[in-house]
Amino acid sequence: MSAEAGRFDAAAERGSAAAGAAADVPFRGGGFQPRRLRHVGWIGFAVLLALWQAAIGLGLLNPVFLPSPWSVAVALAHLIISGELAQNLSASLWRLLGGWAFGTFVGIVIGGAMGLSSIARSLGMPLISALFPIPKIALLPLLILWFGIGEPSKIATIGLGVFFPTAIATFSSMDAVPRNLIRMAQSFNLPVHDIITKVLLPGALPGLLAGMRISASIALLLLVAAEMIGAQRGIGVLVLTAGNLMQTDRLMAGVAILSLLGLAIGAALSACERRLLRWR
């Protein structure tokens, strides 16, 4: 009996030692928490520009077909000094903001209705699935017939392209909110308005903001395409004119402006995410 007790005590000691060793192991799971490495992106961008400039200097690239970063910077400076950039950029910004705001508002309304109502979902999903794949720029001639050659047709083209991804992102994000949270709110007899504003919308906000990033990129693409077809001012007109005249430095300067505009939009949306998603 004493031998069995000794074996039991030894096993208990080994178990306690193993438990202590397990307790000493540090927690190594970070939950894939992203870290803000502010300078890494800029360093990579600077290295890319340096390699580009070096390839031009060594004769590996033809500057006629791909101008050097320095030539693009000089062309951009000339556009700024002459005031041509301000005129074209202001025209493009008004179209971009108008079309994006219109498409985002309607997309959130329709997508929210689809996320809340089975009838709206049954009506909206087939229509969105049928119309979303149509290239929106192909509808520009029809929109010009409806709204004229002026600004409304361009804003409508951008808004139409923004509407579909925004509606899909809103509906999908609201549908992905865990049902147990909604049932818990209903079990506490919360009003429908409070369930929507305090459960559904906060839960859907990350997906909605991600959809806004996609829609902003689509808005930029449609902006340039619409301006190339029918406009007198705008970044798209600047790029198209420079391409027709083989002024590749001005063309790349216009592309750089669009890239900087995309970076500014992305930075604004990132600031909104940090402010609105602090609860995460």
N, C-alpha and C positions, 0 to 999 in steps of 0.2 A: 504493500500500500504506500509505503514511504517512497519507494522508487518511482511509482506512478505520480505521486505528488511532486517529486523532484523534476520529472520530465515535464509536468504541467507548468511548474514555475519557470523552467528554462524556456519553454515555448512562449509563455507570457512575456518573459524578458525580451526574447527575440522580437515578438510582435510589437512591444512598446518601443524597442530600438528602431524597428522599421518605420513605425508611425512617426517617431521623432525625426528620423532622416527625411521622411516624406514631407514633414512640416517645414523642414529647413530649406526645401527646394523653392527658389524664388518663382513668382508668377511671371511667365514669359509671354502671355497672350496680350496683345495690344488691341485686339478687335479691329485690325486693319484701320486704325485711326490715322487719317492723313496728317502729315506734317507740312507746315508752310515753309518751303524752301524758296525764298523770294528771289535769290540771286542766281539760282541754277539756270532758269529759263533765259535770263538775260545773257549769262555767260555763253550758253549754247548758241544764242542768236549772234553774239559778237564773233564767236569762232566761225560760224557759217559765213558771215560777211567777210571775215579775213581770208578764208579759203577762196571765196568767190573773187575777191580783189587780187589775190595771188595768182589764181588761174588766168585772169585777164592779163596781168603783168607778165606772166611767163609765156603768153601766146597760146595757151591751151584752149581758150575760148575766143571766138570771134566777137569783138565788141559791137559789130554792126548788128548781129543777131541777139546778143545778150550784153548790154552795156555794163560797165563796172559800177559798183555801188557809189563810187565817187561821182561818176557822171550822172547817176540818178539823183544824188544829193544836190548837185549843181542845178539840174533841171527843176527840181523841187523848189530850190531857193529862187530861181527865176519866176516860177509860178506864184510864189508868195509875194515877191517884190512887185510884180506887175499887177497884182490884185486879181488875176485870173482864177487863182485857187479859191479865193473867198467867194467870188461869184458862183462858181460851179459847185462848191461845197455847200453853200447855203441853200441852193436850189435842191440838191440831193437830200440834205438833212430834212427839209420840210416834207418832201415826198416820203422819205423813209419813216419819219416819226408819225406822219398822218396815216400811212398804210399799215404800219405795225400796230399802232394804237387801235385802229378800227378793227383789224383782223383779230387782235388779241381779245378785245372786249367781246366781240360776237362769239369767238371760239370758247371763251370761258362760260358765257351764258348758255350756249348750246351744249357744250360738254358737261356743264354742271347739271343741266336739265336731264341729260342722258344718264348721268350718274345717280340721279334721284328718282327718276320716273321710268317705269318699265315701258310705258307707252312711247315716251320720247326716245328711249333706247331702241325700241323695235322700229320706229320710224327713221331714226337718224343713222343707225349703223349701215343699212343697205345703201343709203344715199351717199354717205361719206366714203364707203368702200368703192362705190362706182365712180365718184367724181374726183377722189384724191389722186389717182394715178394720171389724170389728164395734165399735160404740161400747161401751166398757167399762162406762160408767155404766148402760147398758141391761141389763147382767147383774147389777146390784146386787140387784134383787129375788130373783133366783135364788140369789145368794150369801148373802142373808139367810136364805133357806129352808135352805141347807146349813149355815151357820155361826152363825145367830142374828142378832139385831138389835144385838149388842154390837160390840166392837172388831174381832174377827177378820174380819167381812164387809167392813169398811171397809179394813183392811190388805190383804185379798185383792184388793179392787178396785184399789187403788193399785199393788200388786205386779203384777197382771195387765197394767195399762197400761204399767208400766215394763219388763216382761219383753220385749215384742216389739221396741221400738227398740234395747234393749241387745243382744239376740240378733242382730239384723240388723247393728248396728254392729260387734259382735265378729267375726262371720263375714266381713263385707265387708272389715274392716281386715286380718284375717289372710290373706284371699285376695289382697289388694293388695300384700302383701310381695313384693319382687322375687324371682323364682325363682332368679336367678343367685346370690343370697346363700345360699339354702337349698342349692343344688347345691355351692357352694363349701364350706359346712360339712360336707356329706356326703362331699365328696372328701377332707377331712381326717379322716374317720372319727370325727366327733364323735358321741357318743351321742344318741339321740332326745331324751332329757330336756334335754340342753344345747342342742340345736337349737331346742327349743320355748322355753326360758327365756332364751336369749341371742340368738336371731335373730328368731323369730316374735313373741314377746310385745313386745319393744322396738319392732319395726317396726310392730306393730298398735296400740301404745299411743296415738299421736295421734288416730287415728280412734275408738278406744274412749272416750277422754276427751271427744271431741266428741259422741259418742252419749250420754254421761252428762249433758251439758248439756241435750240434748233431753229425755231421760227425766226429769230433775229438773223441767223445766217441765210435762211431762205429769203428773207426780206432784202438783204444786201444783193443776192444774186438776181432777184427779180428787178430790183432798182436799176442795176446796170443794164440789164436786158431791155427794160422798158425805155430807158433813156437813149439807148442806141437806136431804137426803132423810131421814136417820135418825140424829140426834145431838142431845144436849142441851147440849154444850159444843163450842166450836171457832170458828175465824174464819168458817167458812161459816155457822154458826148466827148469829153476830153480824151478818154482812152480810144474811142473809135476814130476820132480825127487824127490823133497821133499815129495810130496804126495804119491808116490810109496813106499818110505822108511818110511812112517809114521812119518816124521820129521815135525810135525805140527808147531813148532816154526819157522822153516825156510820157511815153506809154507806161514804162516801169514806174515812173513817179506817180502816175494815177493808180497803178496797182498797189504801190506802197501806201497811198492815202487810204485806199479801201482796207488794206490790212490793218493800218493804225485805227481806222474806224471800228473794225471788228474787235480789236484789242480793247478799245474804250468801252464798247458795249459789253464785252465779257467782264471787264473790271467793274462796271456798274452793276451787273447782275451778281457778281461775286460779293460785292458790298451788300446788296439786298439779301443774299443768302446768309451772310454772317449776322445780319441784323434780325432777320425774320426767323431764322432757324437756330437761335441761341439755345432753345430748349433741348436740342440734341446733344 
